[in-house]
Amino acid sequence: MVTLLGKEGKDDTSQKEYCNKEFDEAKDKNKDLKTKISEISASFKEKQASVEQVTQDIKEINEGVQSLDESVAAATENRKAESADYQELVQQDSAAVELLGMAKDRLNQFYNPQLAKVTTTEGPYAFVQVSLHEQQTEDIEGPVEVAPPPPTAGAYKKKSGASNGIISMINTMISDLEKEMAVAKVDETNSQKEYEAVVADAKEKREGDLKEAQHKAQVKADLEHDSEADEQEKATTKKEQQAATEYTEDLHKKCDWLLANFDLRAQARGAEIQNLKRAKAVLAGADYSLLQVVSARSRRLRGN
């Protein structure tokens, strides 16, 4: 009997150590799982905020590309209008220069024959001149008689000074028109270069922006994938936490009574062992009645 009580004491001690060890491990595990769930939740929240930010960035990039395309389209329309104005100016000024050249040549034919140009090409105003000449010829019927000059009139003299002034004025007008066309040509060339530079810069920026948008779209996809992984990991961790909680509850069922009565049971076993020893002494001639009283009390303390 003493041997059985000793074994019972060892079993209680072993069970107590086991319970305390399991309670400590369960407590640490629950704490770790709680921390892990908190970290996963924070990570998920951070990823969701990043997804929203990247989504906004992609939207702004696409809006910027659209605005860039609109500005290039507007620049193209403006360039077409400027080019059309330039072509019209060149056409008008060229026609004016040619007309003034013809007028100058007619004056030279009369006042300075040696400076007159002999041309065989018909200009754009040749038809007007021919028509006017034919009309004047048709208006004259029959032979034309030239009246003799009045008696007081002297011989006709060409006024070269006046003609030179007119020709000089025509030369100035032609020079001004040619300068205007030259300046317009330089402006047209510069405007075209500026337009081409704007288009080239816009193209480069557009390609860079679209590349950045594609990169951000991939970042967004990765963040969404990681967010789903966080949700799955959080769900798994919560299941582990639930299992750990249930295990702790089972430990309480198994261990709470033993831990609460461990010292009392040890005292009861000690007392019973002493009683057994006294019983042996009784068998050897000691007071048996006293042994019965003590033994009964010991069994009550042990719960038997």
CORBELZI-V567959 format. One record per residue. PSI is psi in whole degrees, 0 to 359 (999 if undefined). OMEGA is omega in degrees with one decimal (999 if undefined). NEAR is the number of other ideal C-beta (glycine too) atoms within 12 Angstrom. Layout:
psi: (PSI:PSI)
omega: (OMEGA:OMEGA)
near: (NEAR:NEAR)
This chain:
psi: (318:322:318:317:323:319:321:320:318:320:319:317:316:317:322:314:320:313:314:319:315:321:317:314:319:320:315:319:315:321:316:318:321:316:318:317:320:318:319:318:318:319:318:316:318:318:321:320:321:321:316:318:316:321:317:320:316:318:315:322:314:320:321:319:318:317:321:317:320:320:323:319:318:319:323:315:320:320:321:317:317:318:320:319:319:314:321:318:315:318:315:315:322:318:320:318:318:319:316:323:320:318:317:319:320:319:319:325:328:314:326:75:328:340:354:143:135:112:145:351:137:128:183:343:8:321:322:317:316:317:319:320:319:321:319:323:320:330:339:118:128:183:144:127:131:123:144:151:155:155:327:347:135:189:142:132:136:131:85:328:314:321:321:324:318:315:321:320:320:317:320:318:317:316:318:318:318:321:318:319:323:315:318:323:317:315:319:317:314:318:321:320:316:318:315:323:318:315:318:315:318:320:315:315:320:315:319:318:318:323:318:321:319:318:315:326:322:320:318:315:319:319:319:321:316:326:319:320:321:318:318:316:322:318:318:317:323:323:319:320:319:317:320:322:316:322:320:320:319:321:318:320:323:328:337:315:316:315:324:330:11:310:319:319:321:318:319:318:320:318:321:323:319:320:319:321:321:325:320:324:325:317:336:4:9:181:108:326:319:324:321:318:311:321:320:317:321:321:325:322:328:350:14:999)
omega: (177.0:178.7:178.7:177.8:177.5:177.7:178.1:178.1:177.8:178.9:178.2:179.7:178.9:179.7:178.9:179.1:178.8:-178.0:179.5:178.8:-178.9:177.1:179.2:-179.7:179.3:178.5:179.2:-178.7:178.1:178.8:179.6:-179.7:177.4:177.6:-179.5:178.6:178.7:179.9:179.2:179.0:179.1:179.0:179.3:179.6:179.3:179.1:178.6:177.1:178.6:178.0:178.9:-179.8:-180.0:177.4:178.0:179.0:179.7:179.0:-179.2:178.2:-179.7:176.4:177.7:178.1:178.8:178.2:178.4:178.1:179.5:179.6:177.4:178.2:178.3:178.0:178.8:178.9:178.6:178.9:177.4:-180.0:178.1:179.9:178.4:177.4:179.7:-179.7:178.9:179.4:-179.7:-179.6:-179.5:-179.0:178.7:178.3:179.4:178.6:-179.7:179.0:177.9:177.5:177.9:178.3:178.6:-179.6:177.9:177.9:179.1:179.0:-178.1:-175.0:-177.8:-175.4:-178.3:-179.9:-177.5:179.4:176.2:-177.5:178.1:-179.5:179.1:178.7:-178.7:-178.8:179.5:-178.5:178.5:-178.8:-179.7:-179.8:179.6:179.7:-180.0:179.6:179.0:-179.3:-179.7:-178.5:-178.8:-179.8:177.8:-178.7:179.4:179.0:-179.7:-179.2:178.2:-179.9:177.9:-176.0:-176.2:-176.2:177.3:178.0:-178.1:178.0:177.9:178.8:-176.0:-178.4:180.0:-179.5:179.6:177.9:180.0:179.6:178.3:178.1:178.1:178.1:178.9:179.1:178.4:-179.9:179.0:179.3:178.8:176.6:179.2:178.6:179.4:178.3:179.8:179.6:177.8:178.8:179.4:179.5:179.8:179.9:179.3:178.1:178.5:179.3:179.5:177.6:178.1:-180.0:-179.6:178.8:179.8:179.1:179.5:179.7:-179.3:179.4:178.4:-180.0:179.4:177.0:178.2:178.6:177.7:178.4:-179.8:177.2:177.1:177.1:179.4:179.2:179.0:179.7:178.9:177.5:179.0:178.4:176.9:177.6:177.6:-180.0:179.0:179.6:178.8:178.8:178.5:-179.1:177.7:176.3:176.8:179.6:178.2:178.5:178.9:178.2:178.6:178.5:178.3:177.3:177.2:177.6:178.5:179.3:-177.2:-166.6:-172.6:-177.4:-179.3:-178.2:-179.4:-174.5:-176.1:-176.9:179.9:178.4:179.2:178.5:-179.2:178.9:179.6:179.8:-179.2:176.9:177.4:178.9:179.1:178.3:178.4:179.5:177.0:178.4:178.7:178.1:178.7:176.5:-179.0:-177.4:-174.8:-179.1:177.9:179.4:-178.2:-179.3:-178.2:-177.9:179.2:179.5:-179.5:-178.5:176.8:178.5:179.8:179.7:179.9:999)
near: (19:19:11:16:27:18:14:26:25:16:19:28:21:16:24:26:18:19:27:19:16:23:26:17:18:27:19:16:23:27:17:18:28:22:16:23:27:18:18:28:22:16:22:27:18:18:27:22:16:22:27:18:18:26:22:16:22:26:18:18:26:22:16:22:26:18:18:26:21:16:21:26:17:18:25:20:15:19:25:17:16:23:22:15:18:26:18:17:23:24:18:19:27:23:20:24:29:24:24:28:29:27:25:30:26:24:29:25:20:20:23:19:16:9:19:18:18:11:14:7:11:13:22:18:21:17:12:16:19:14:13:14:14:13:12:12:12:10:11:12:7:6:6:10:7:6:7:7:10:7:6:5:10:8:6:8:11:16:13:17:12:15:24:19:15:23:28:16:18:26:22:16:22:26:19:18:27:22:16:22:26:18:18:26:21:15:20:24:17:17:23:22:15:18:26:18:17:23:23:16:18:26:18:16:22:25:16:18:26:22:16:22:26:18:18:26:22:16:22:26:19:18:26:22:16:22:26:18:18:27:22:16:22:26:18:18:27:22:16:23:26:18:18:28:20:16:23:27:17:17:28:19:14:18:27:18:18:28:24:13:20:25:17:20:28:24:19:28:33:22:25:33:26:22:31:25:22:26:25:17:17:20:13:12:10:17:15:18:13:17:25:17:18:27:27:17:19:30:20:15:22:26:15:17)
